[in-house]
Amino acid sequence: MKRKTISMCLVGGLALTLSTCVWADGNAFKIGLILPMTGPQASTGRQVEAAARLYMAQNGDTVAGKKIELIVKDDTSAPDVTKRAAQELVVSDKVNVLAGFGITPSALAVAPIATQSKTPQVVMAAATSSITEASPYIIRTSFTLPQASVSLADWAPKNGIKTVVTMVSDYGPGIDAEKFFKERLTFNGGQVTESLRVPLRNPDFAPFLQKVRDLKPDALFVFVPSGAGAAVMKQFLERGMDKAGIRLIGTGDITDDDQLNDMGDGAVGVVTSHHYSAYHPSNANKKFVEAFQKANKGLRPNYMAVGGYDGMRVIYEALKATKGSGGGDALLAAMKGQIFESPRGPMFIDAQTRDVVQNIYLRKVERKDGQLYNVEFETIKDVKDPGKNR
Ligand code: PHB
C-alpha cells in the first residue's frame, strides 16, 4: 500500500512535491489485524477477517478524511508469532490500532507492546476474563467465559440438572469457564462431581468422555474453543452418552454457528449460553447475516464474526469522534463508553473495565427452515464480566 501511494505520486507527475507524497501516506489510518488464518483456529481468522471487510464495504474506507488500511497478519495462533507480528506492525507499518487475537495467549503476548507504544489493542475474539487487565490500552468486543458460564449455572439446577462433570480446554478461557460455572452451580445447590481438563493442542476427548460415562452425572458441561465443538459432539453421540441419560450443556462455543449445521440431529436439544446466535431475531442481525452470507459464499457468521464486525465499528466511531487527528490515547478514550446496537443485541464498552457489557442468551439447538440453529429462549440483560472486581 505504501509502495502504491509512492508510485501514484511518481506517476502523478512533477507537479507533485515529495511533501505531498508524504502527506498522502500520513493520511492513511492503519489497522493491524492479527489473526490465526491457518492452523487449528483458522475458522476464527476467516470469520473475523470476513466480518471486518464486510464492515468496511458497508461503511466506506474513508473516515474523518483518513483512508482506512487493513493489514492482515497470520499468527497461526502461536503467541510468539503474534508478538513478532505486532512489533512489526507498530515499528515498521506504524499502525494506529492493533486488532484481532484469536486466542487468549496471543492477546496476552501483545499487551506489553500496546502499553509501551500507546496503541489501542482491540480484542475481537479471545475471551479470558483477565485479558483486559493486561494493558490499559486493551478494549474487548468479544465476550468473557465467566459472562457466558454463570447464566447456564443459574439455569441448570432449575431444569433437573443437579450433578455435573465439567470438561474444558486446559488454558485461560477453559479454566475461567470451569471456575465460574462450578462456583455458581454450587451456590445454587448443584454439585460439580469432577472437573476434567483436556489439552488445547490435538485434544483426544475419548478417554475423558469414557470417564464421564462412568461417572454418569446429570449433565456434562463443556468449553472448547471455536472450531473444536464438532469433534466433542461427534464423540459424545458416538458413545451414546445422550442415550445413557447424560445431557450435554456448555457455553455457545460448542454449538458454534460455523459448525452447527454439520453436526446433525444429535445436536438438537443441546442447551448453551452465549452472547450471539446467527438466529438472533432482530432486524440488525437479519441484515448482518444476509450481507455476510452474500459476501462469503453462504458462510454463516458466528460469534467470532460479530466480535470482528463490532470491533471495526468501535474503531470507526473512535476515529470519527477524534476527527481523524487523535493519537493512541485519544482513540482509546473515544472507544471507552461506546454504546450501540450490535447484531448480537445491545452492547456497551464499560469505560472503567474496557470490557463488553451485553445480553447473555440461553439457547436450544432446533431445526428451523431445514437448518440447525441456536434458538434463544431466555435473555439475561446487560451482563458485566463477573470476573472483574472480585
Ligand atoms: C480464547 O482463547 O480466549 C478463546 C478462543 C476461542 C473461544 C473462546 C475463547 O471460542
Residues whose N, C-alpha, C, O or C-beta is under 5 A from the ligand:
A	BS01	PHB	G102 I103 T104 A125 A126 A127 T128 P173 V224 P225 S226 D253
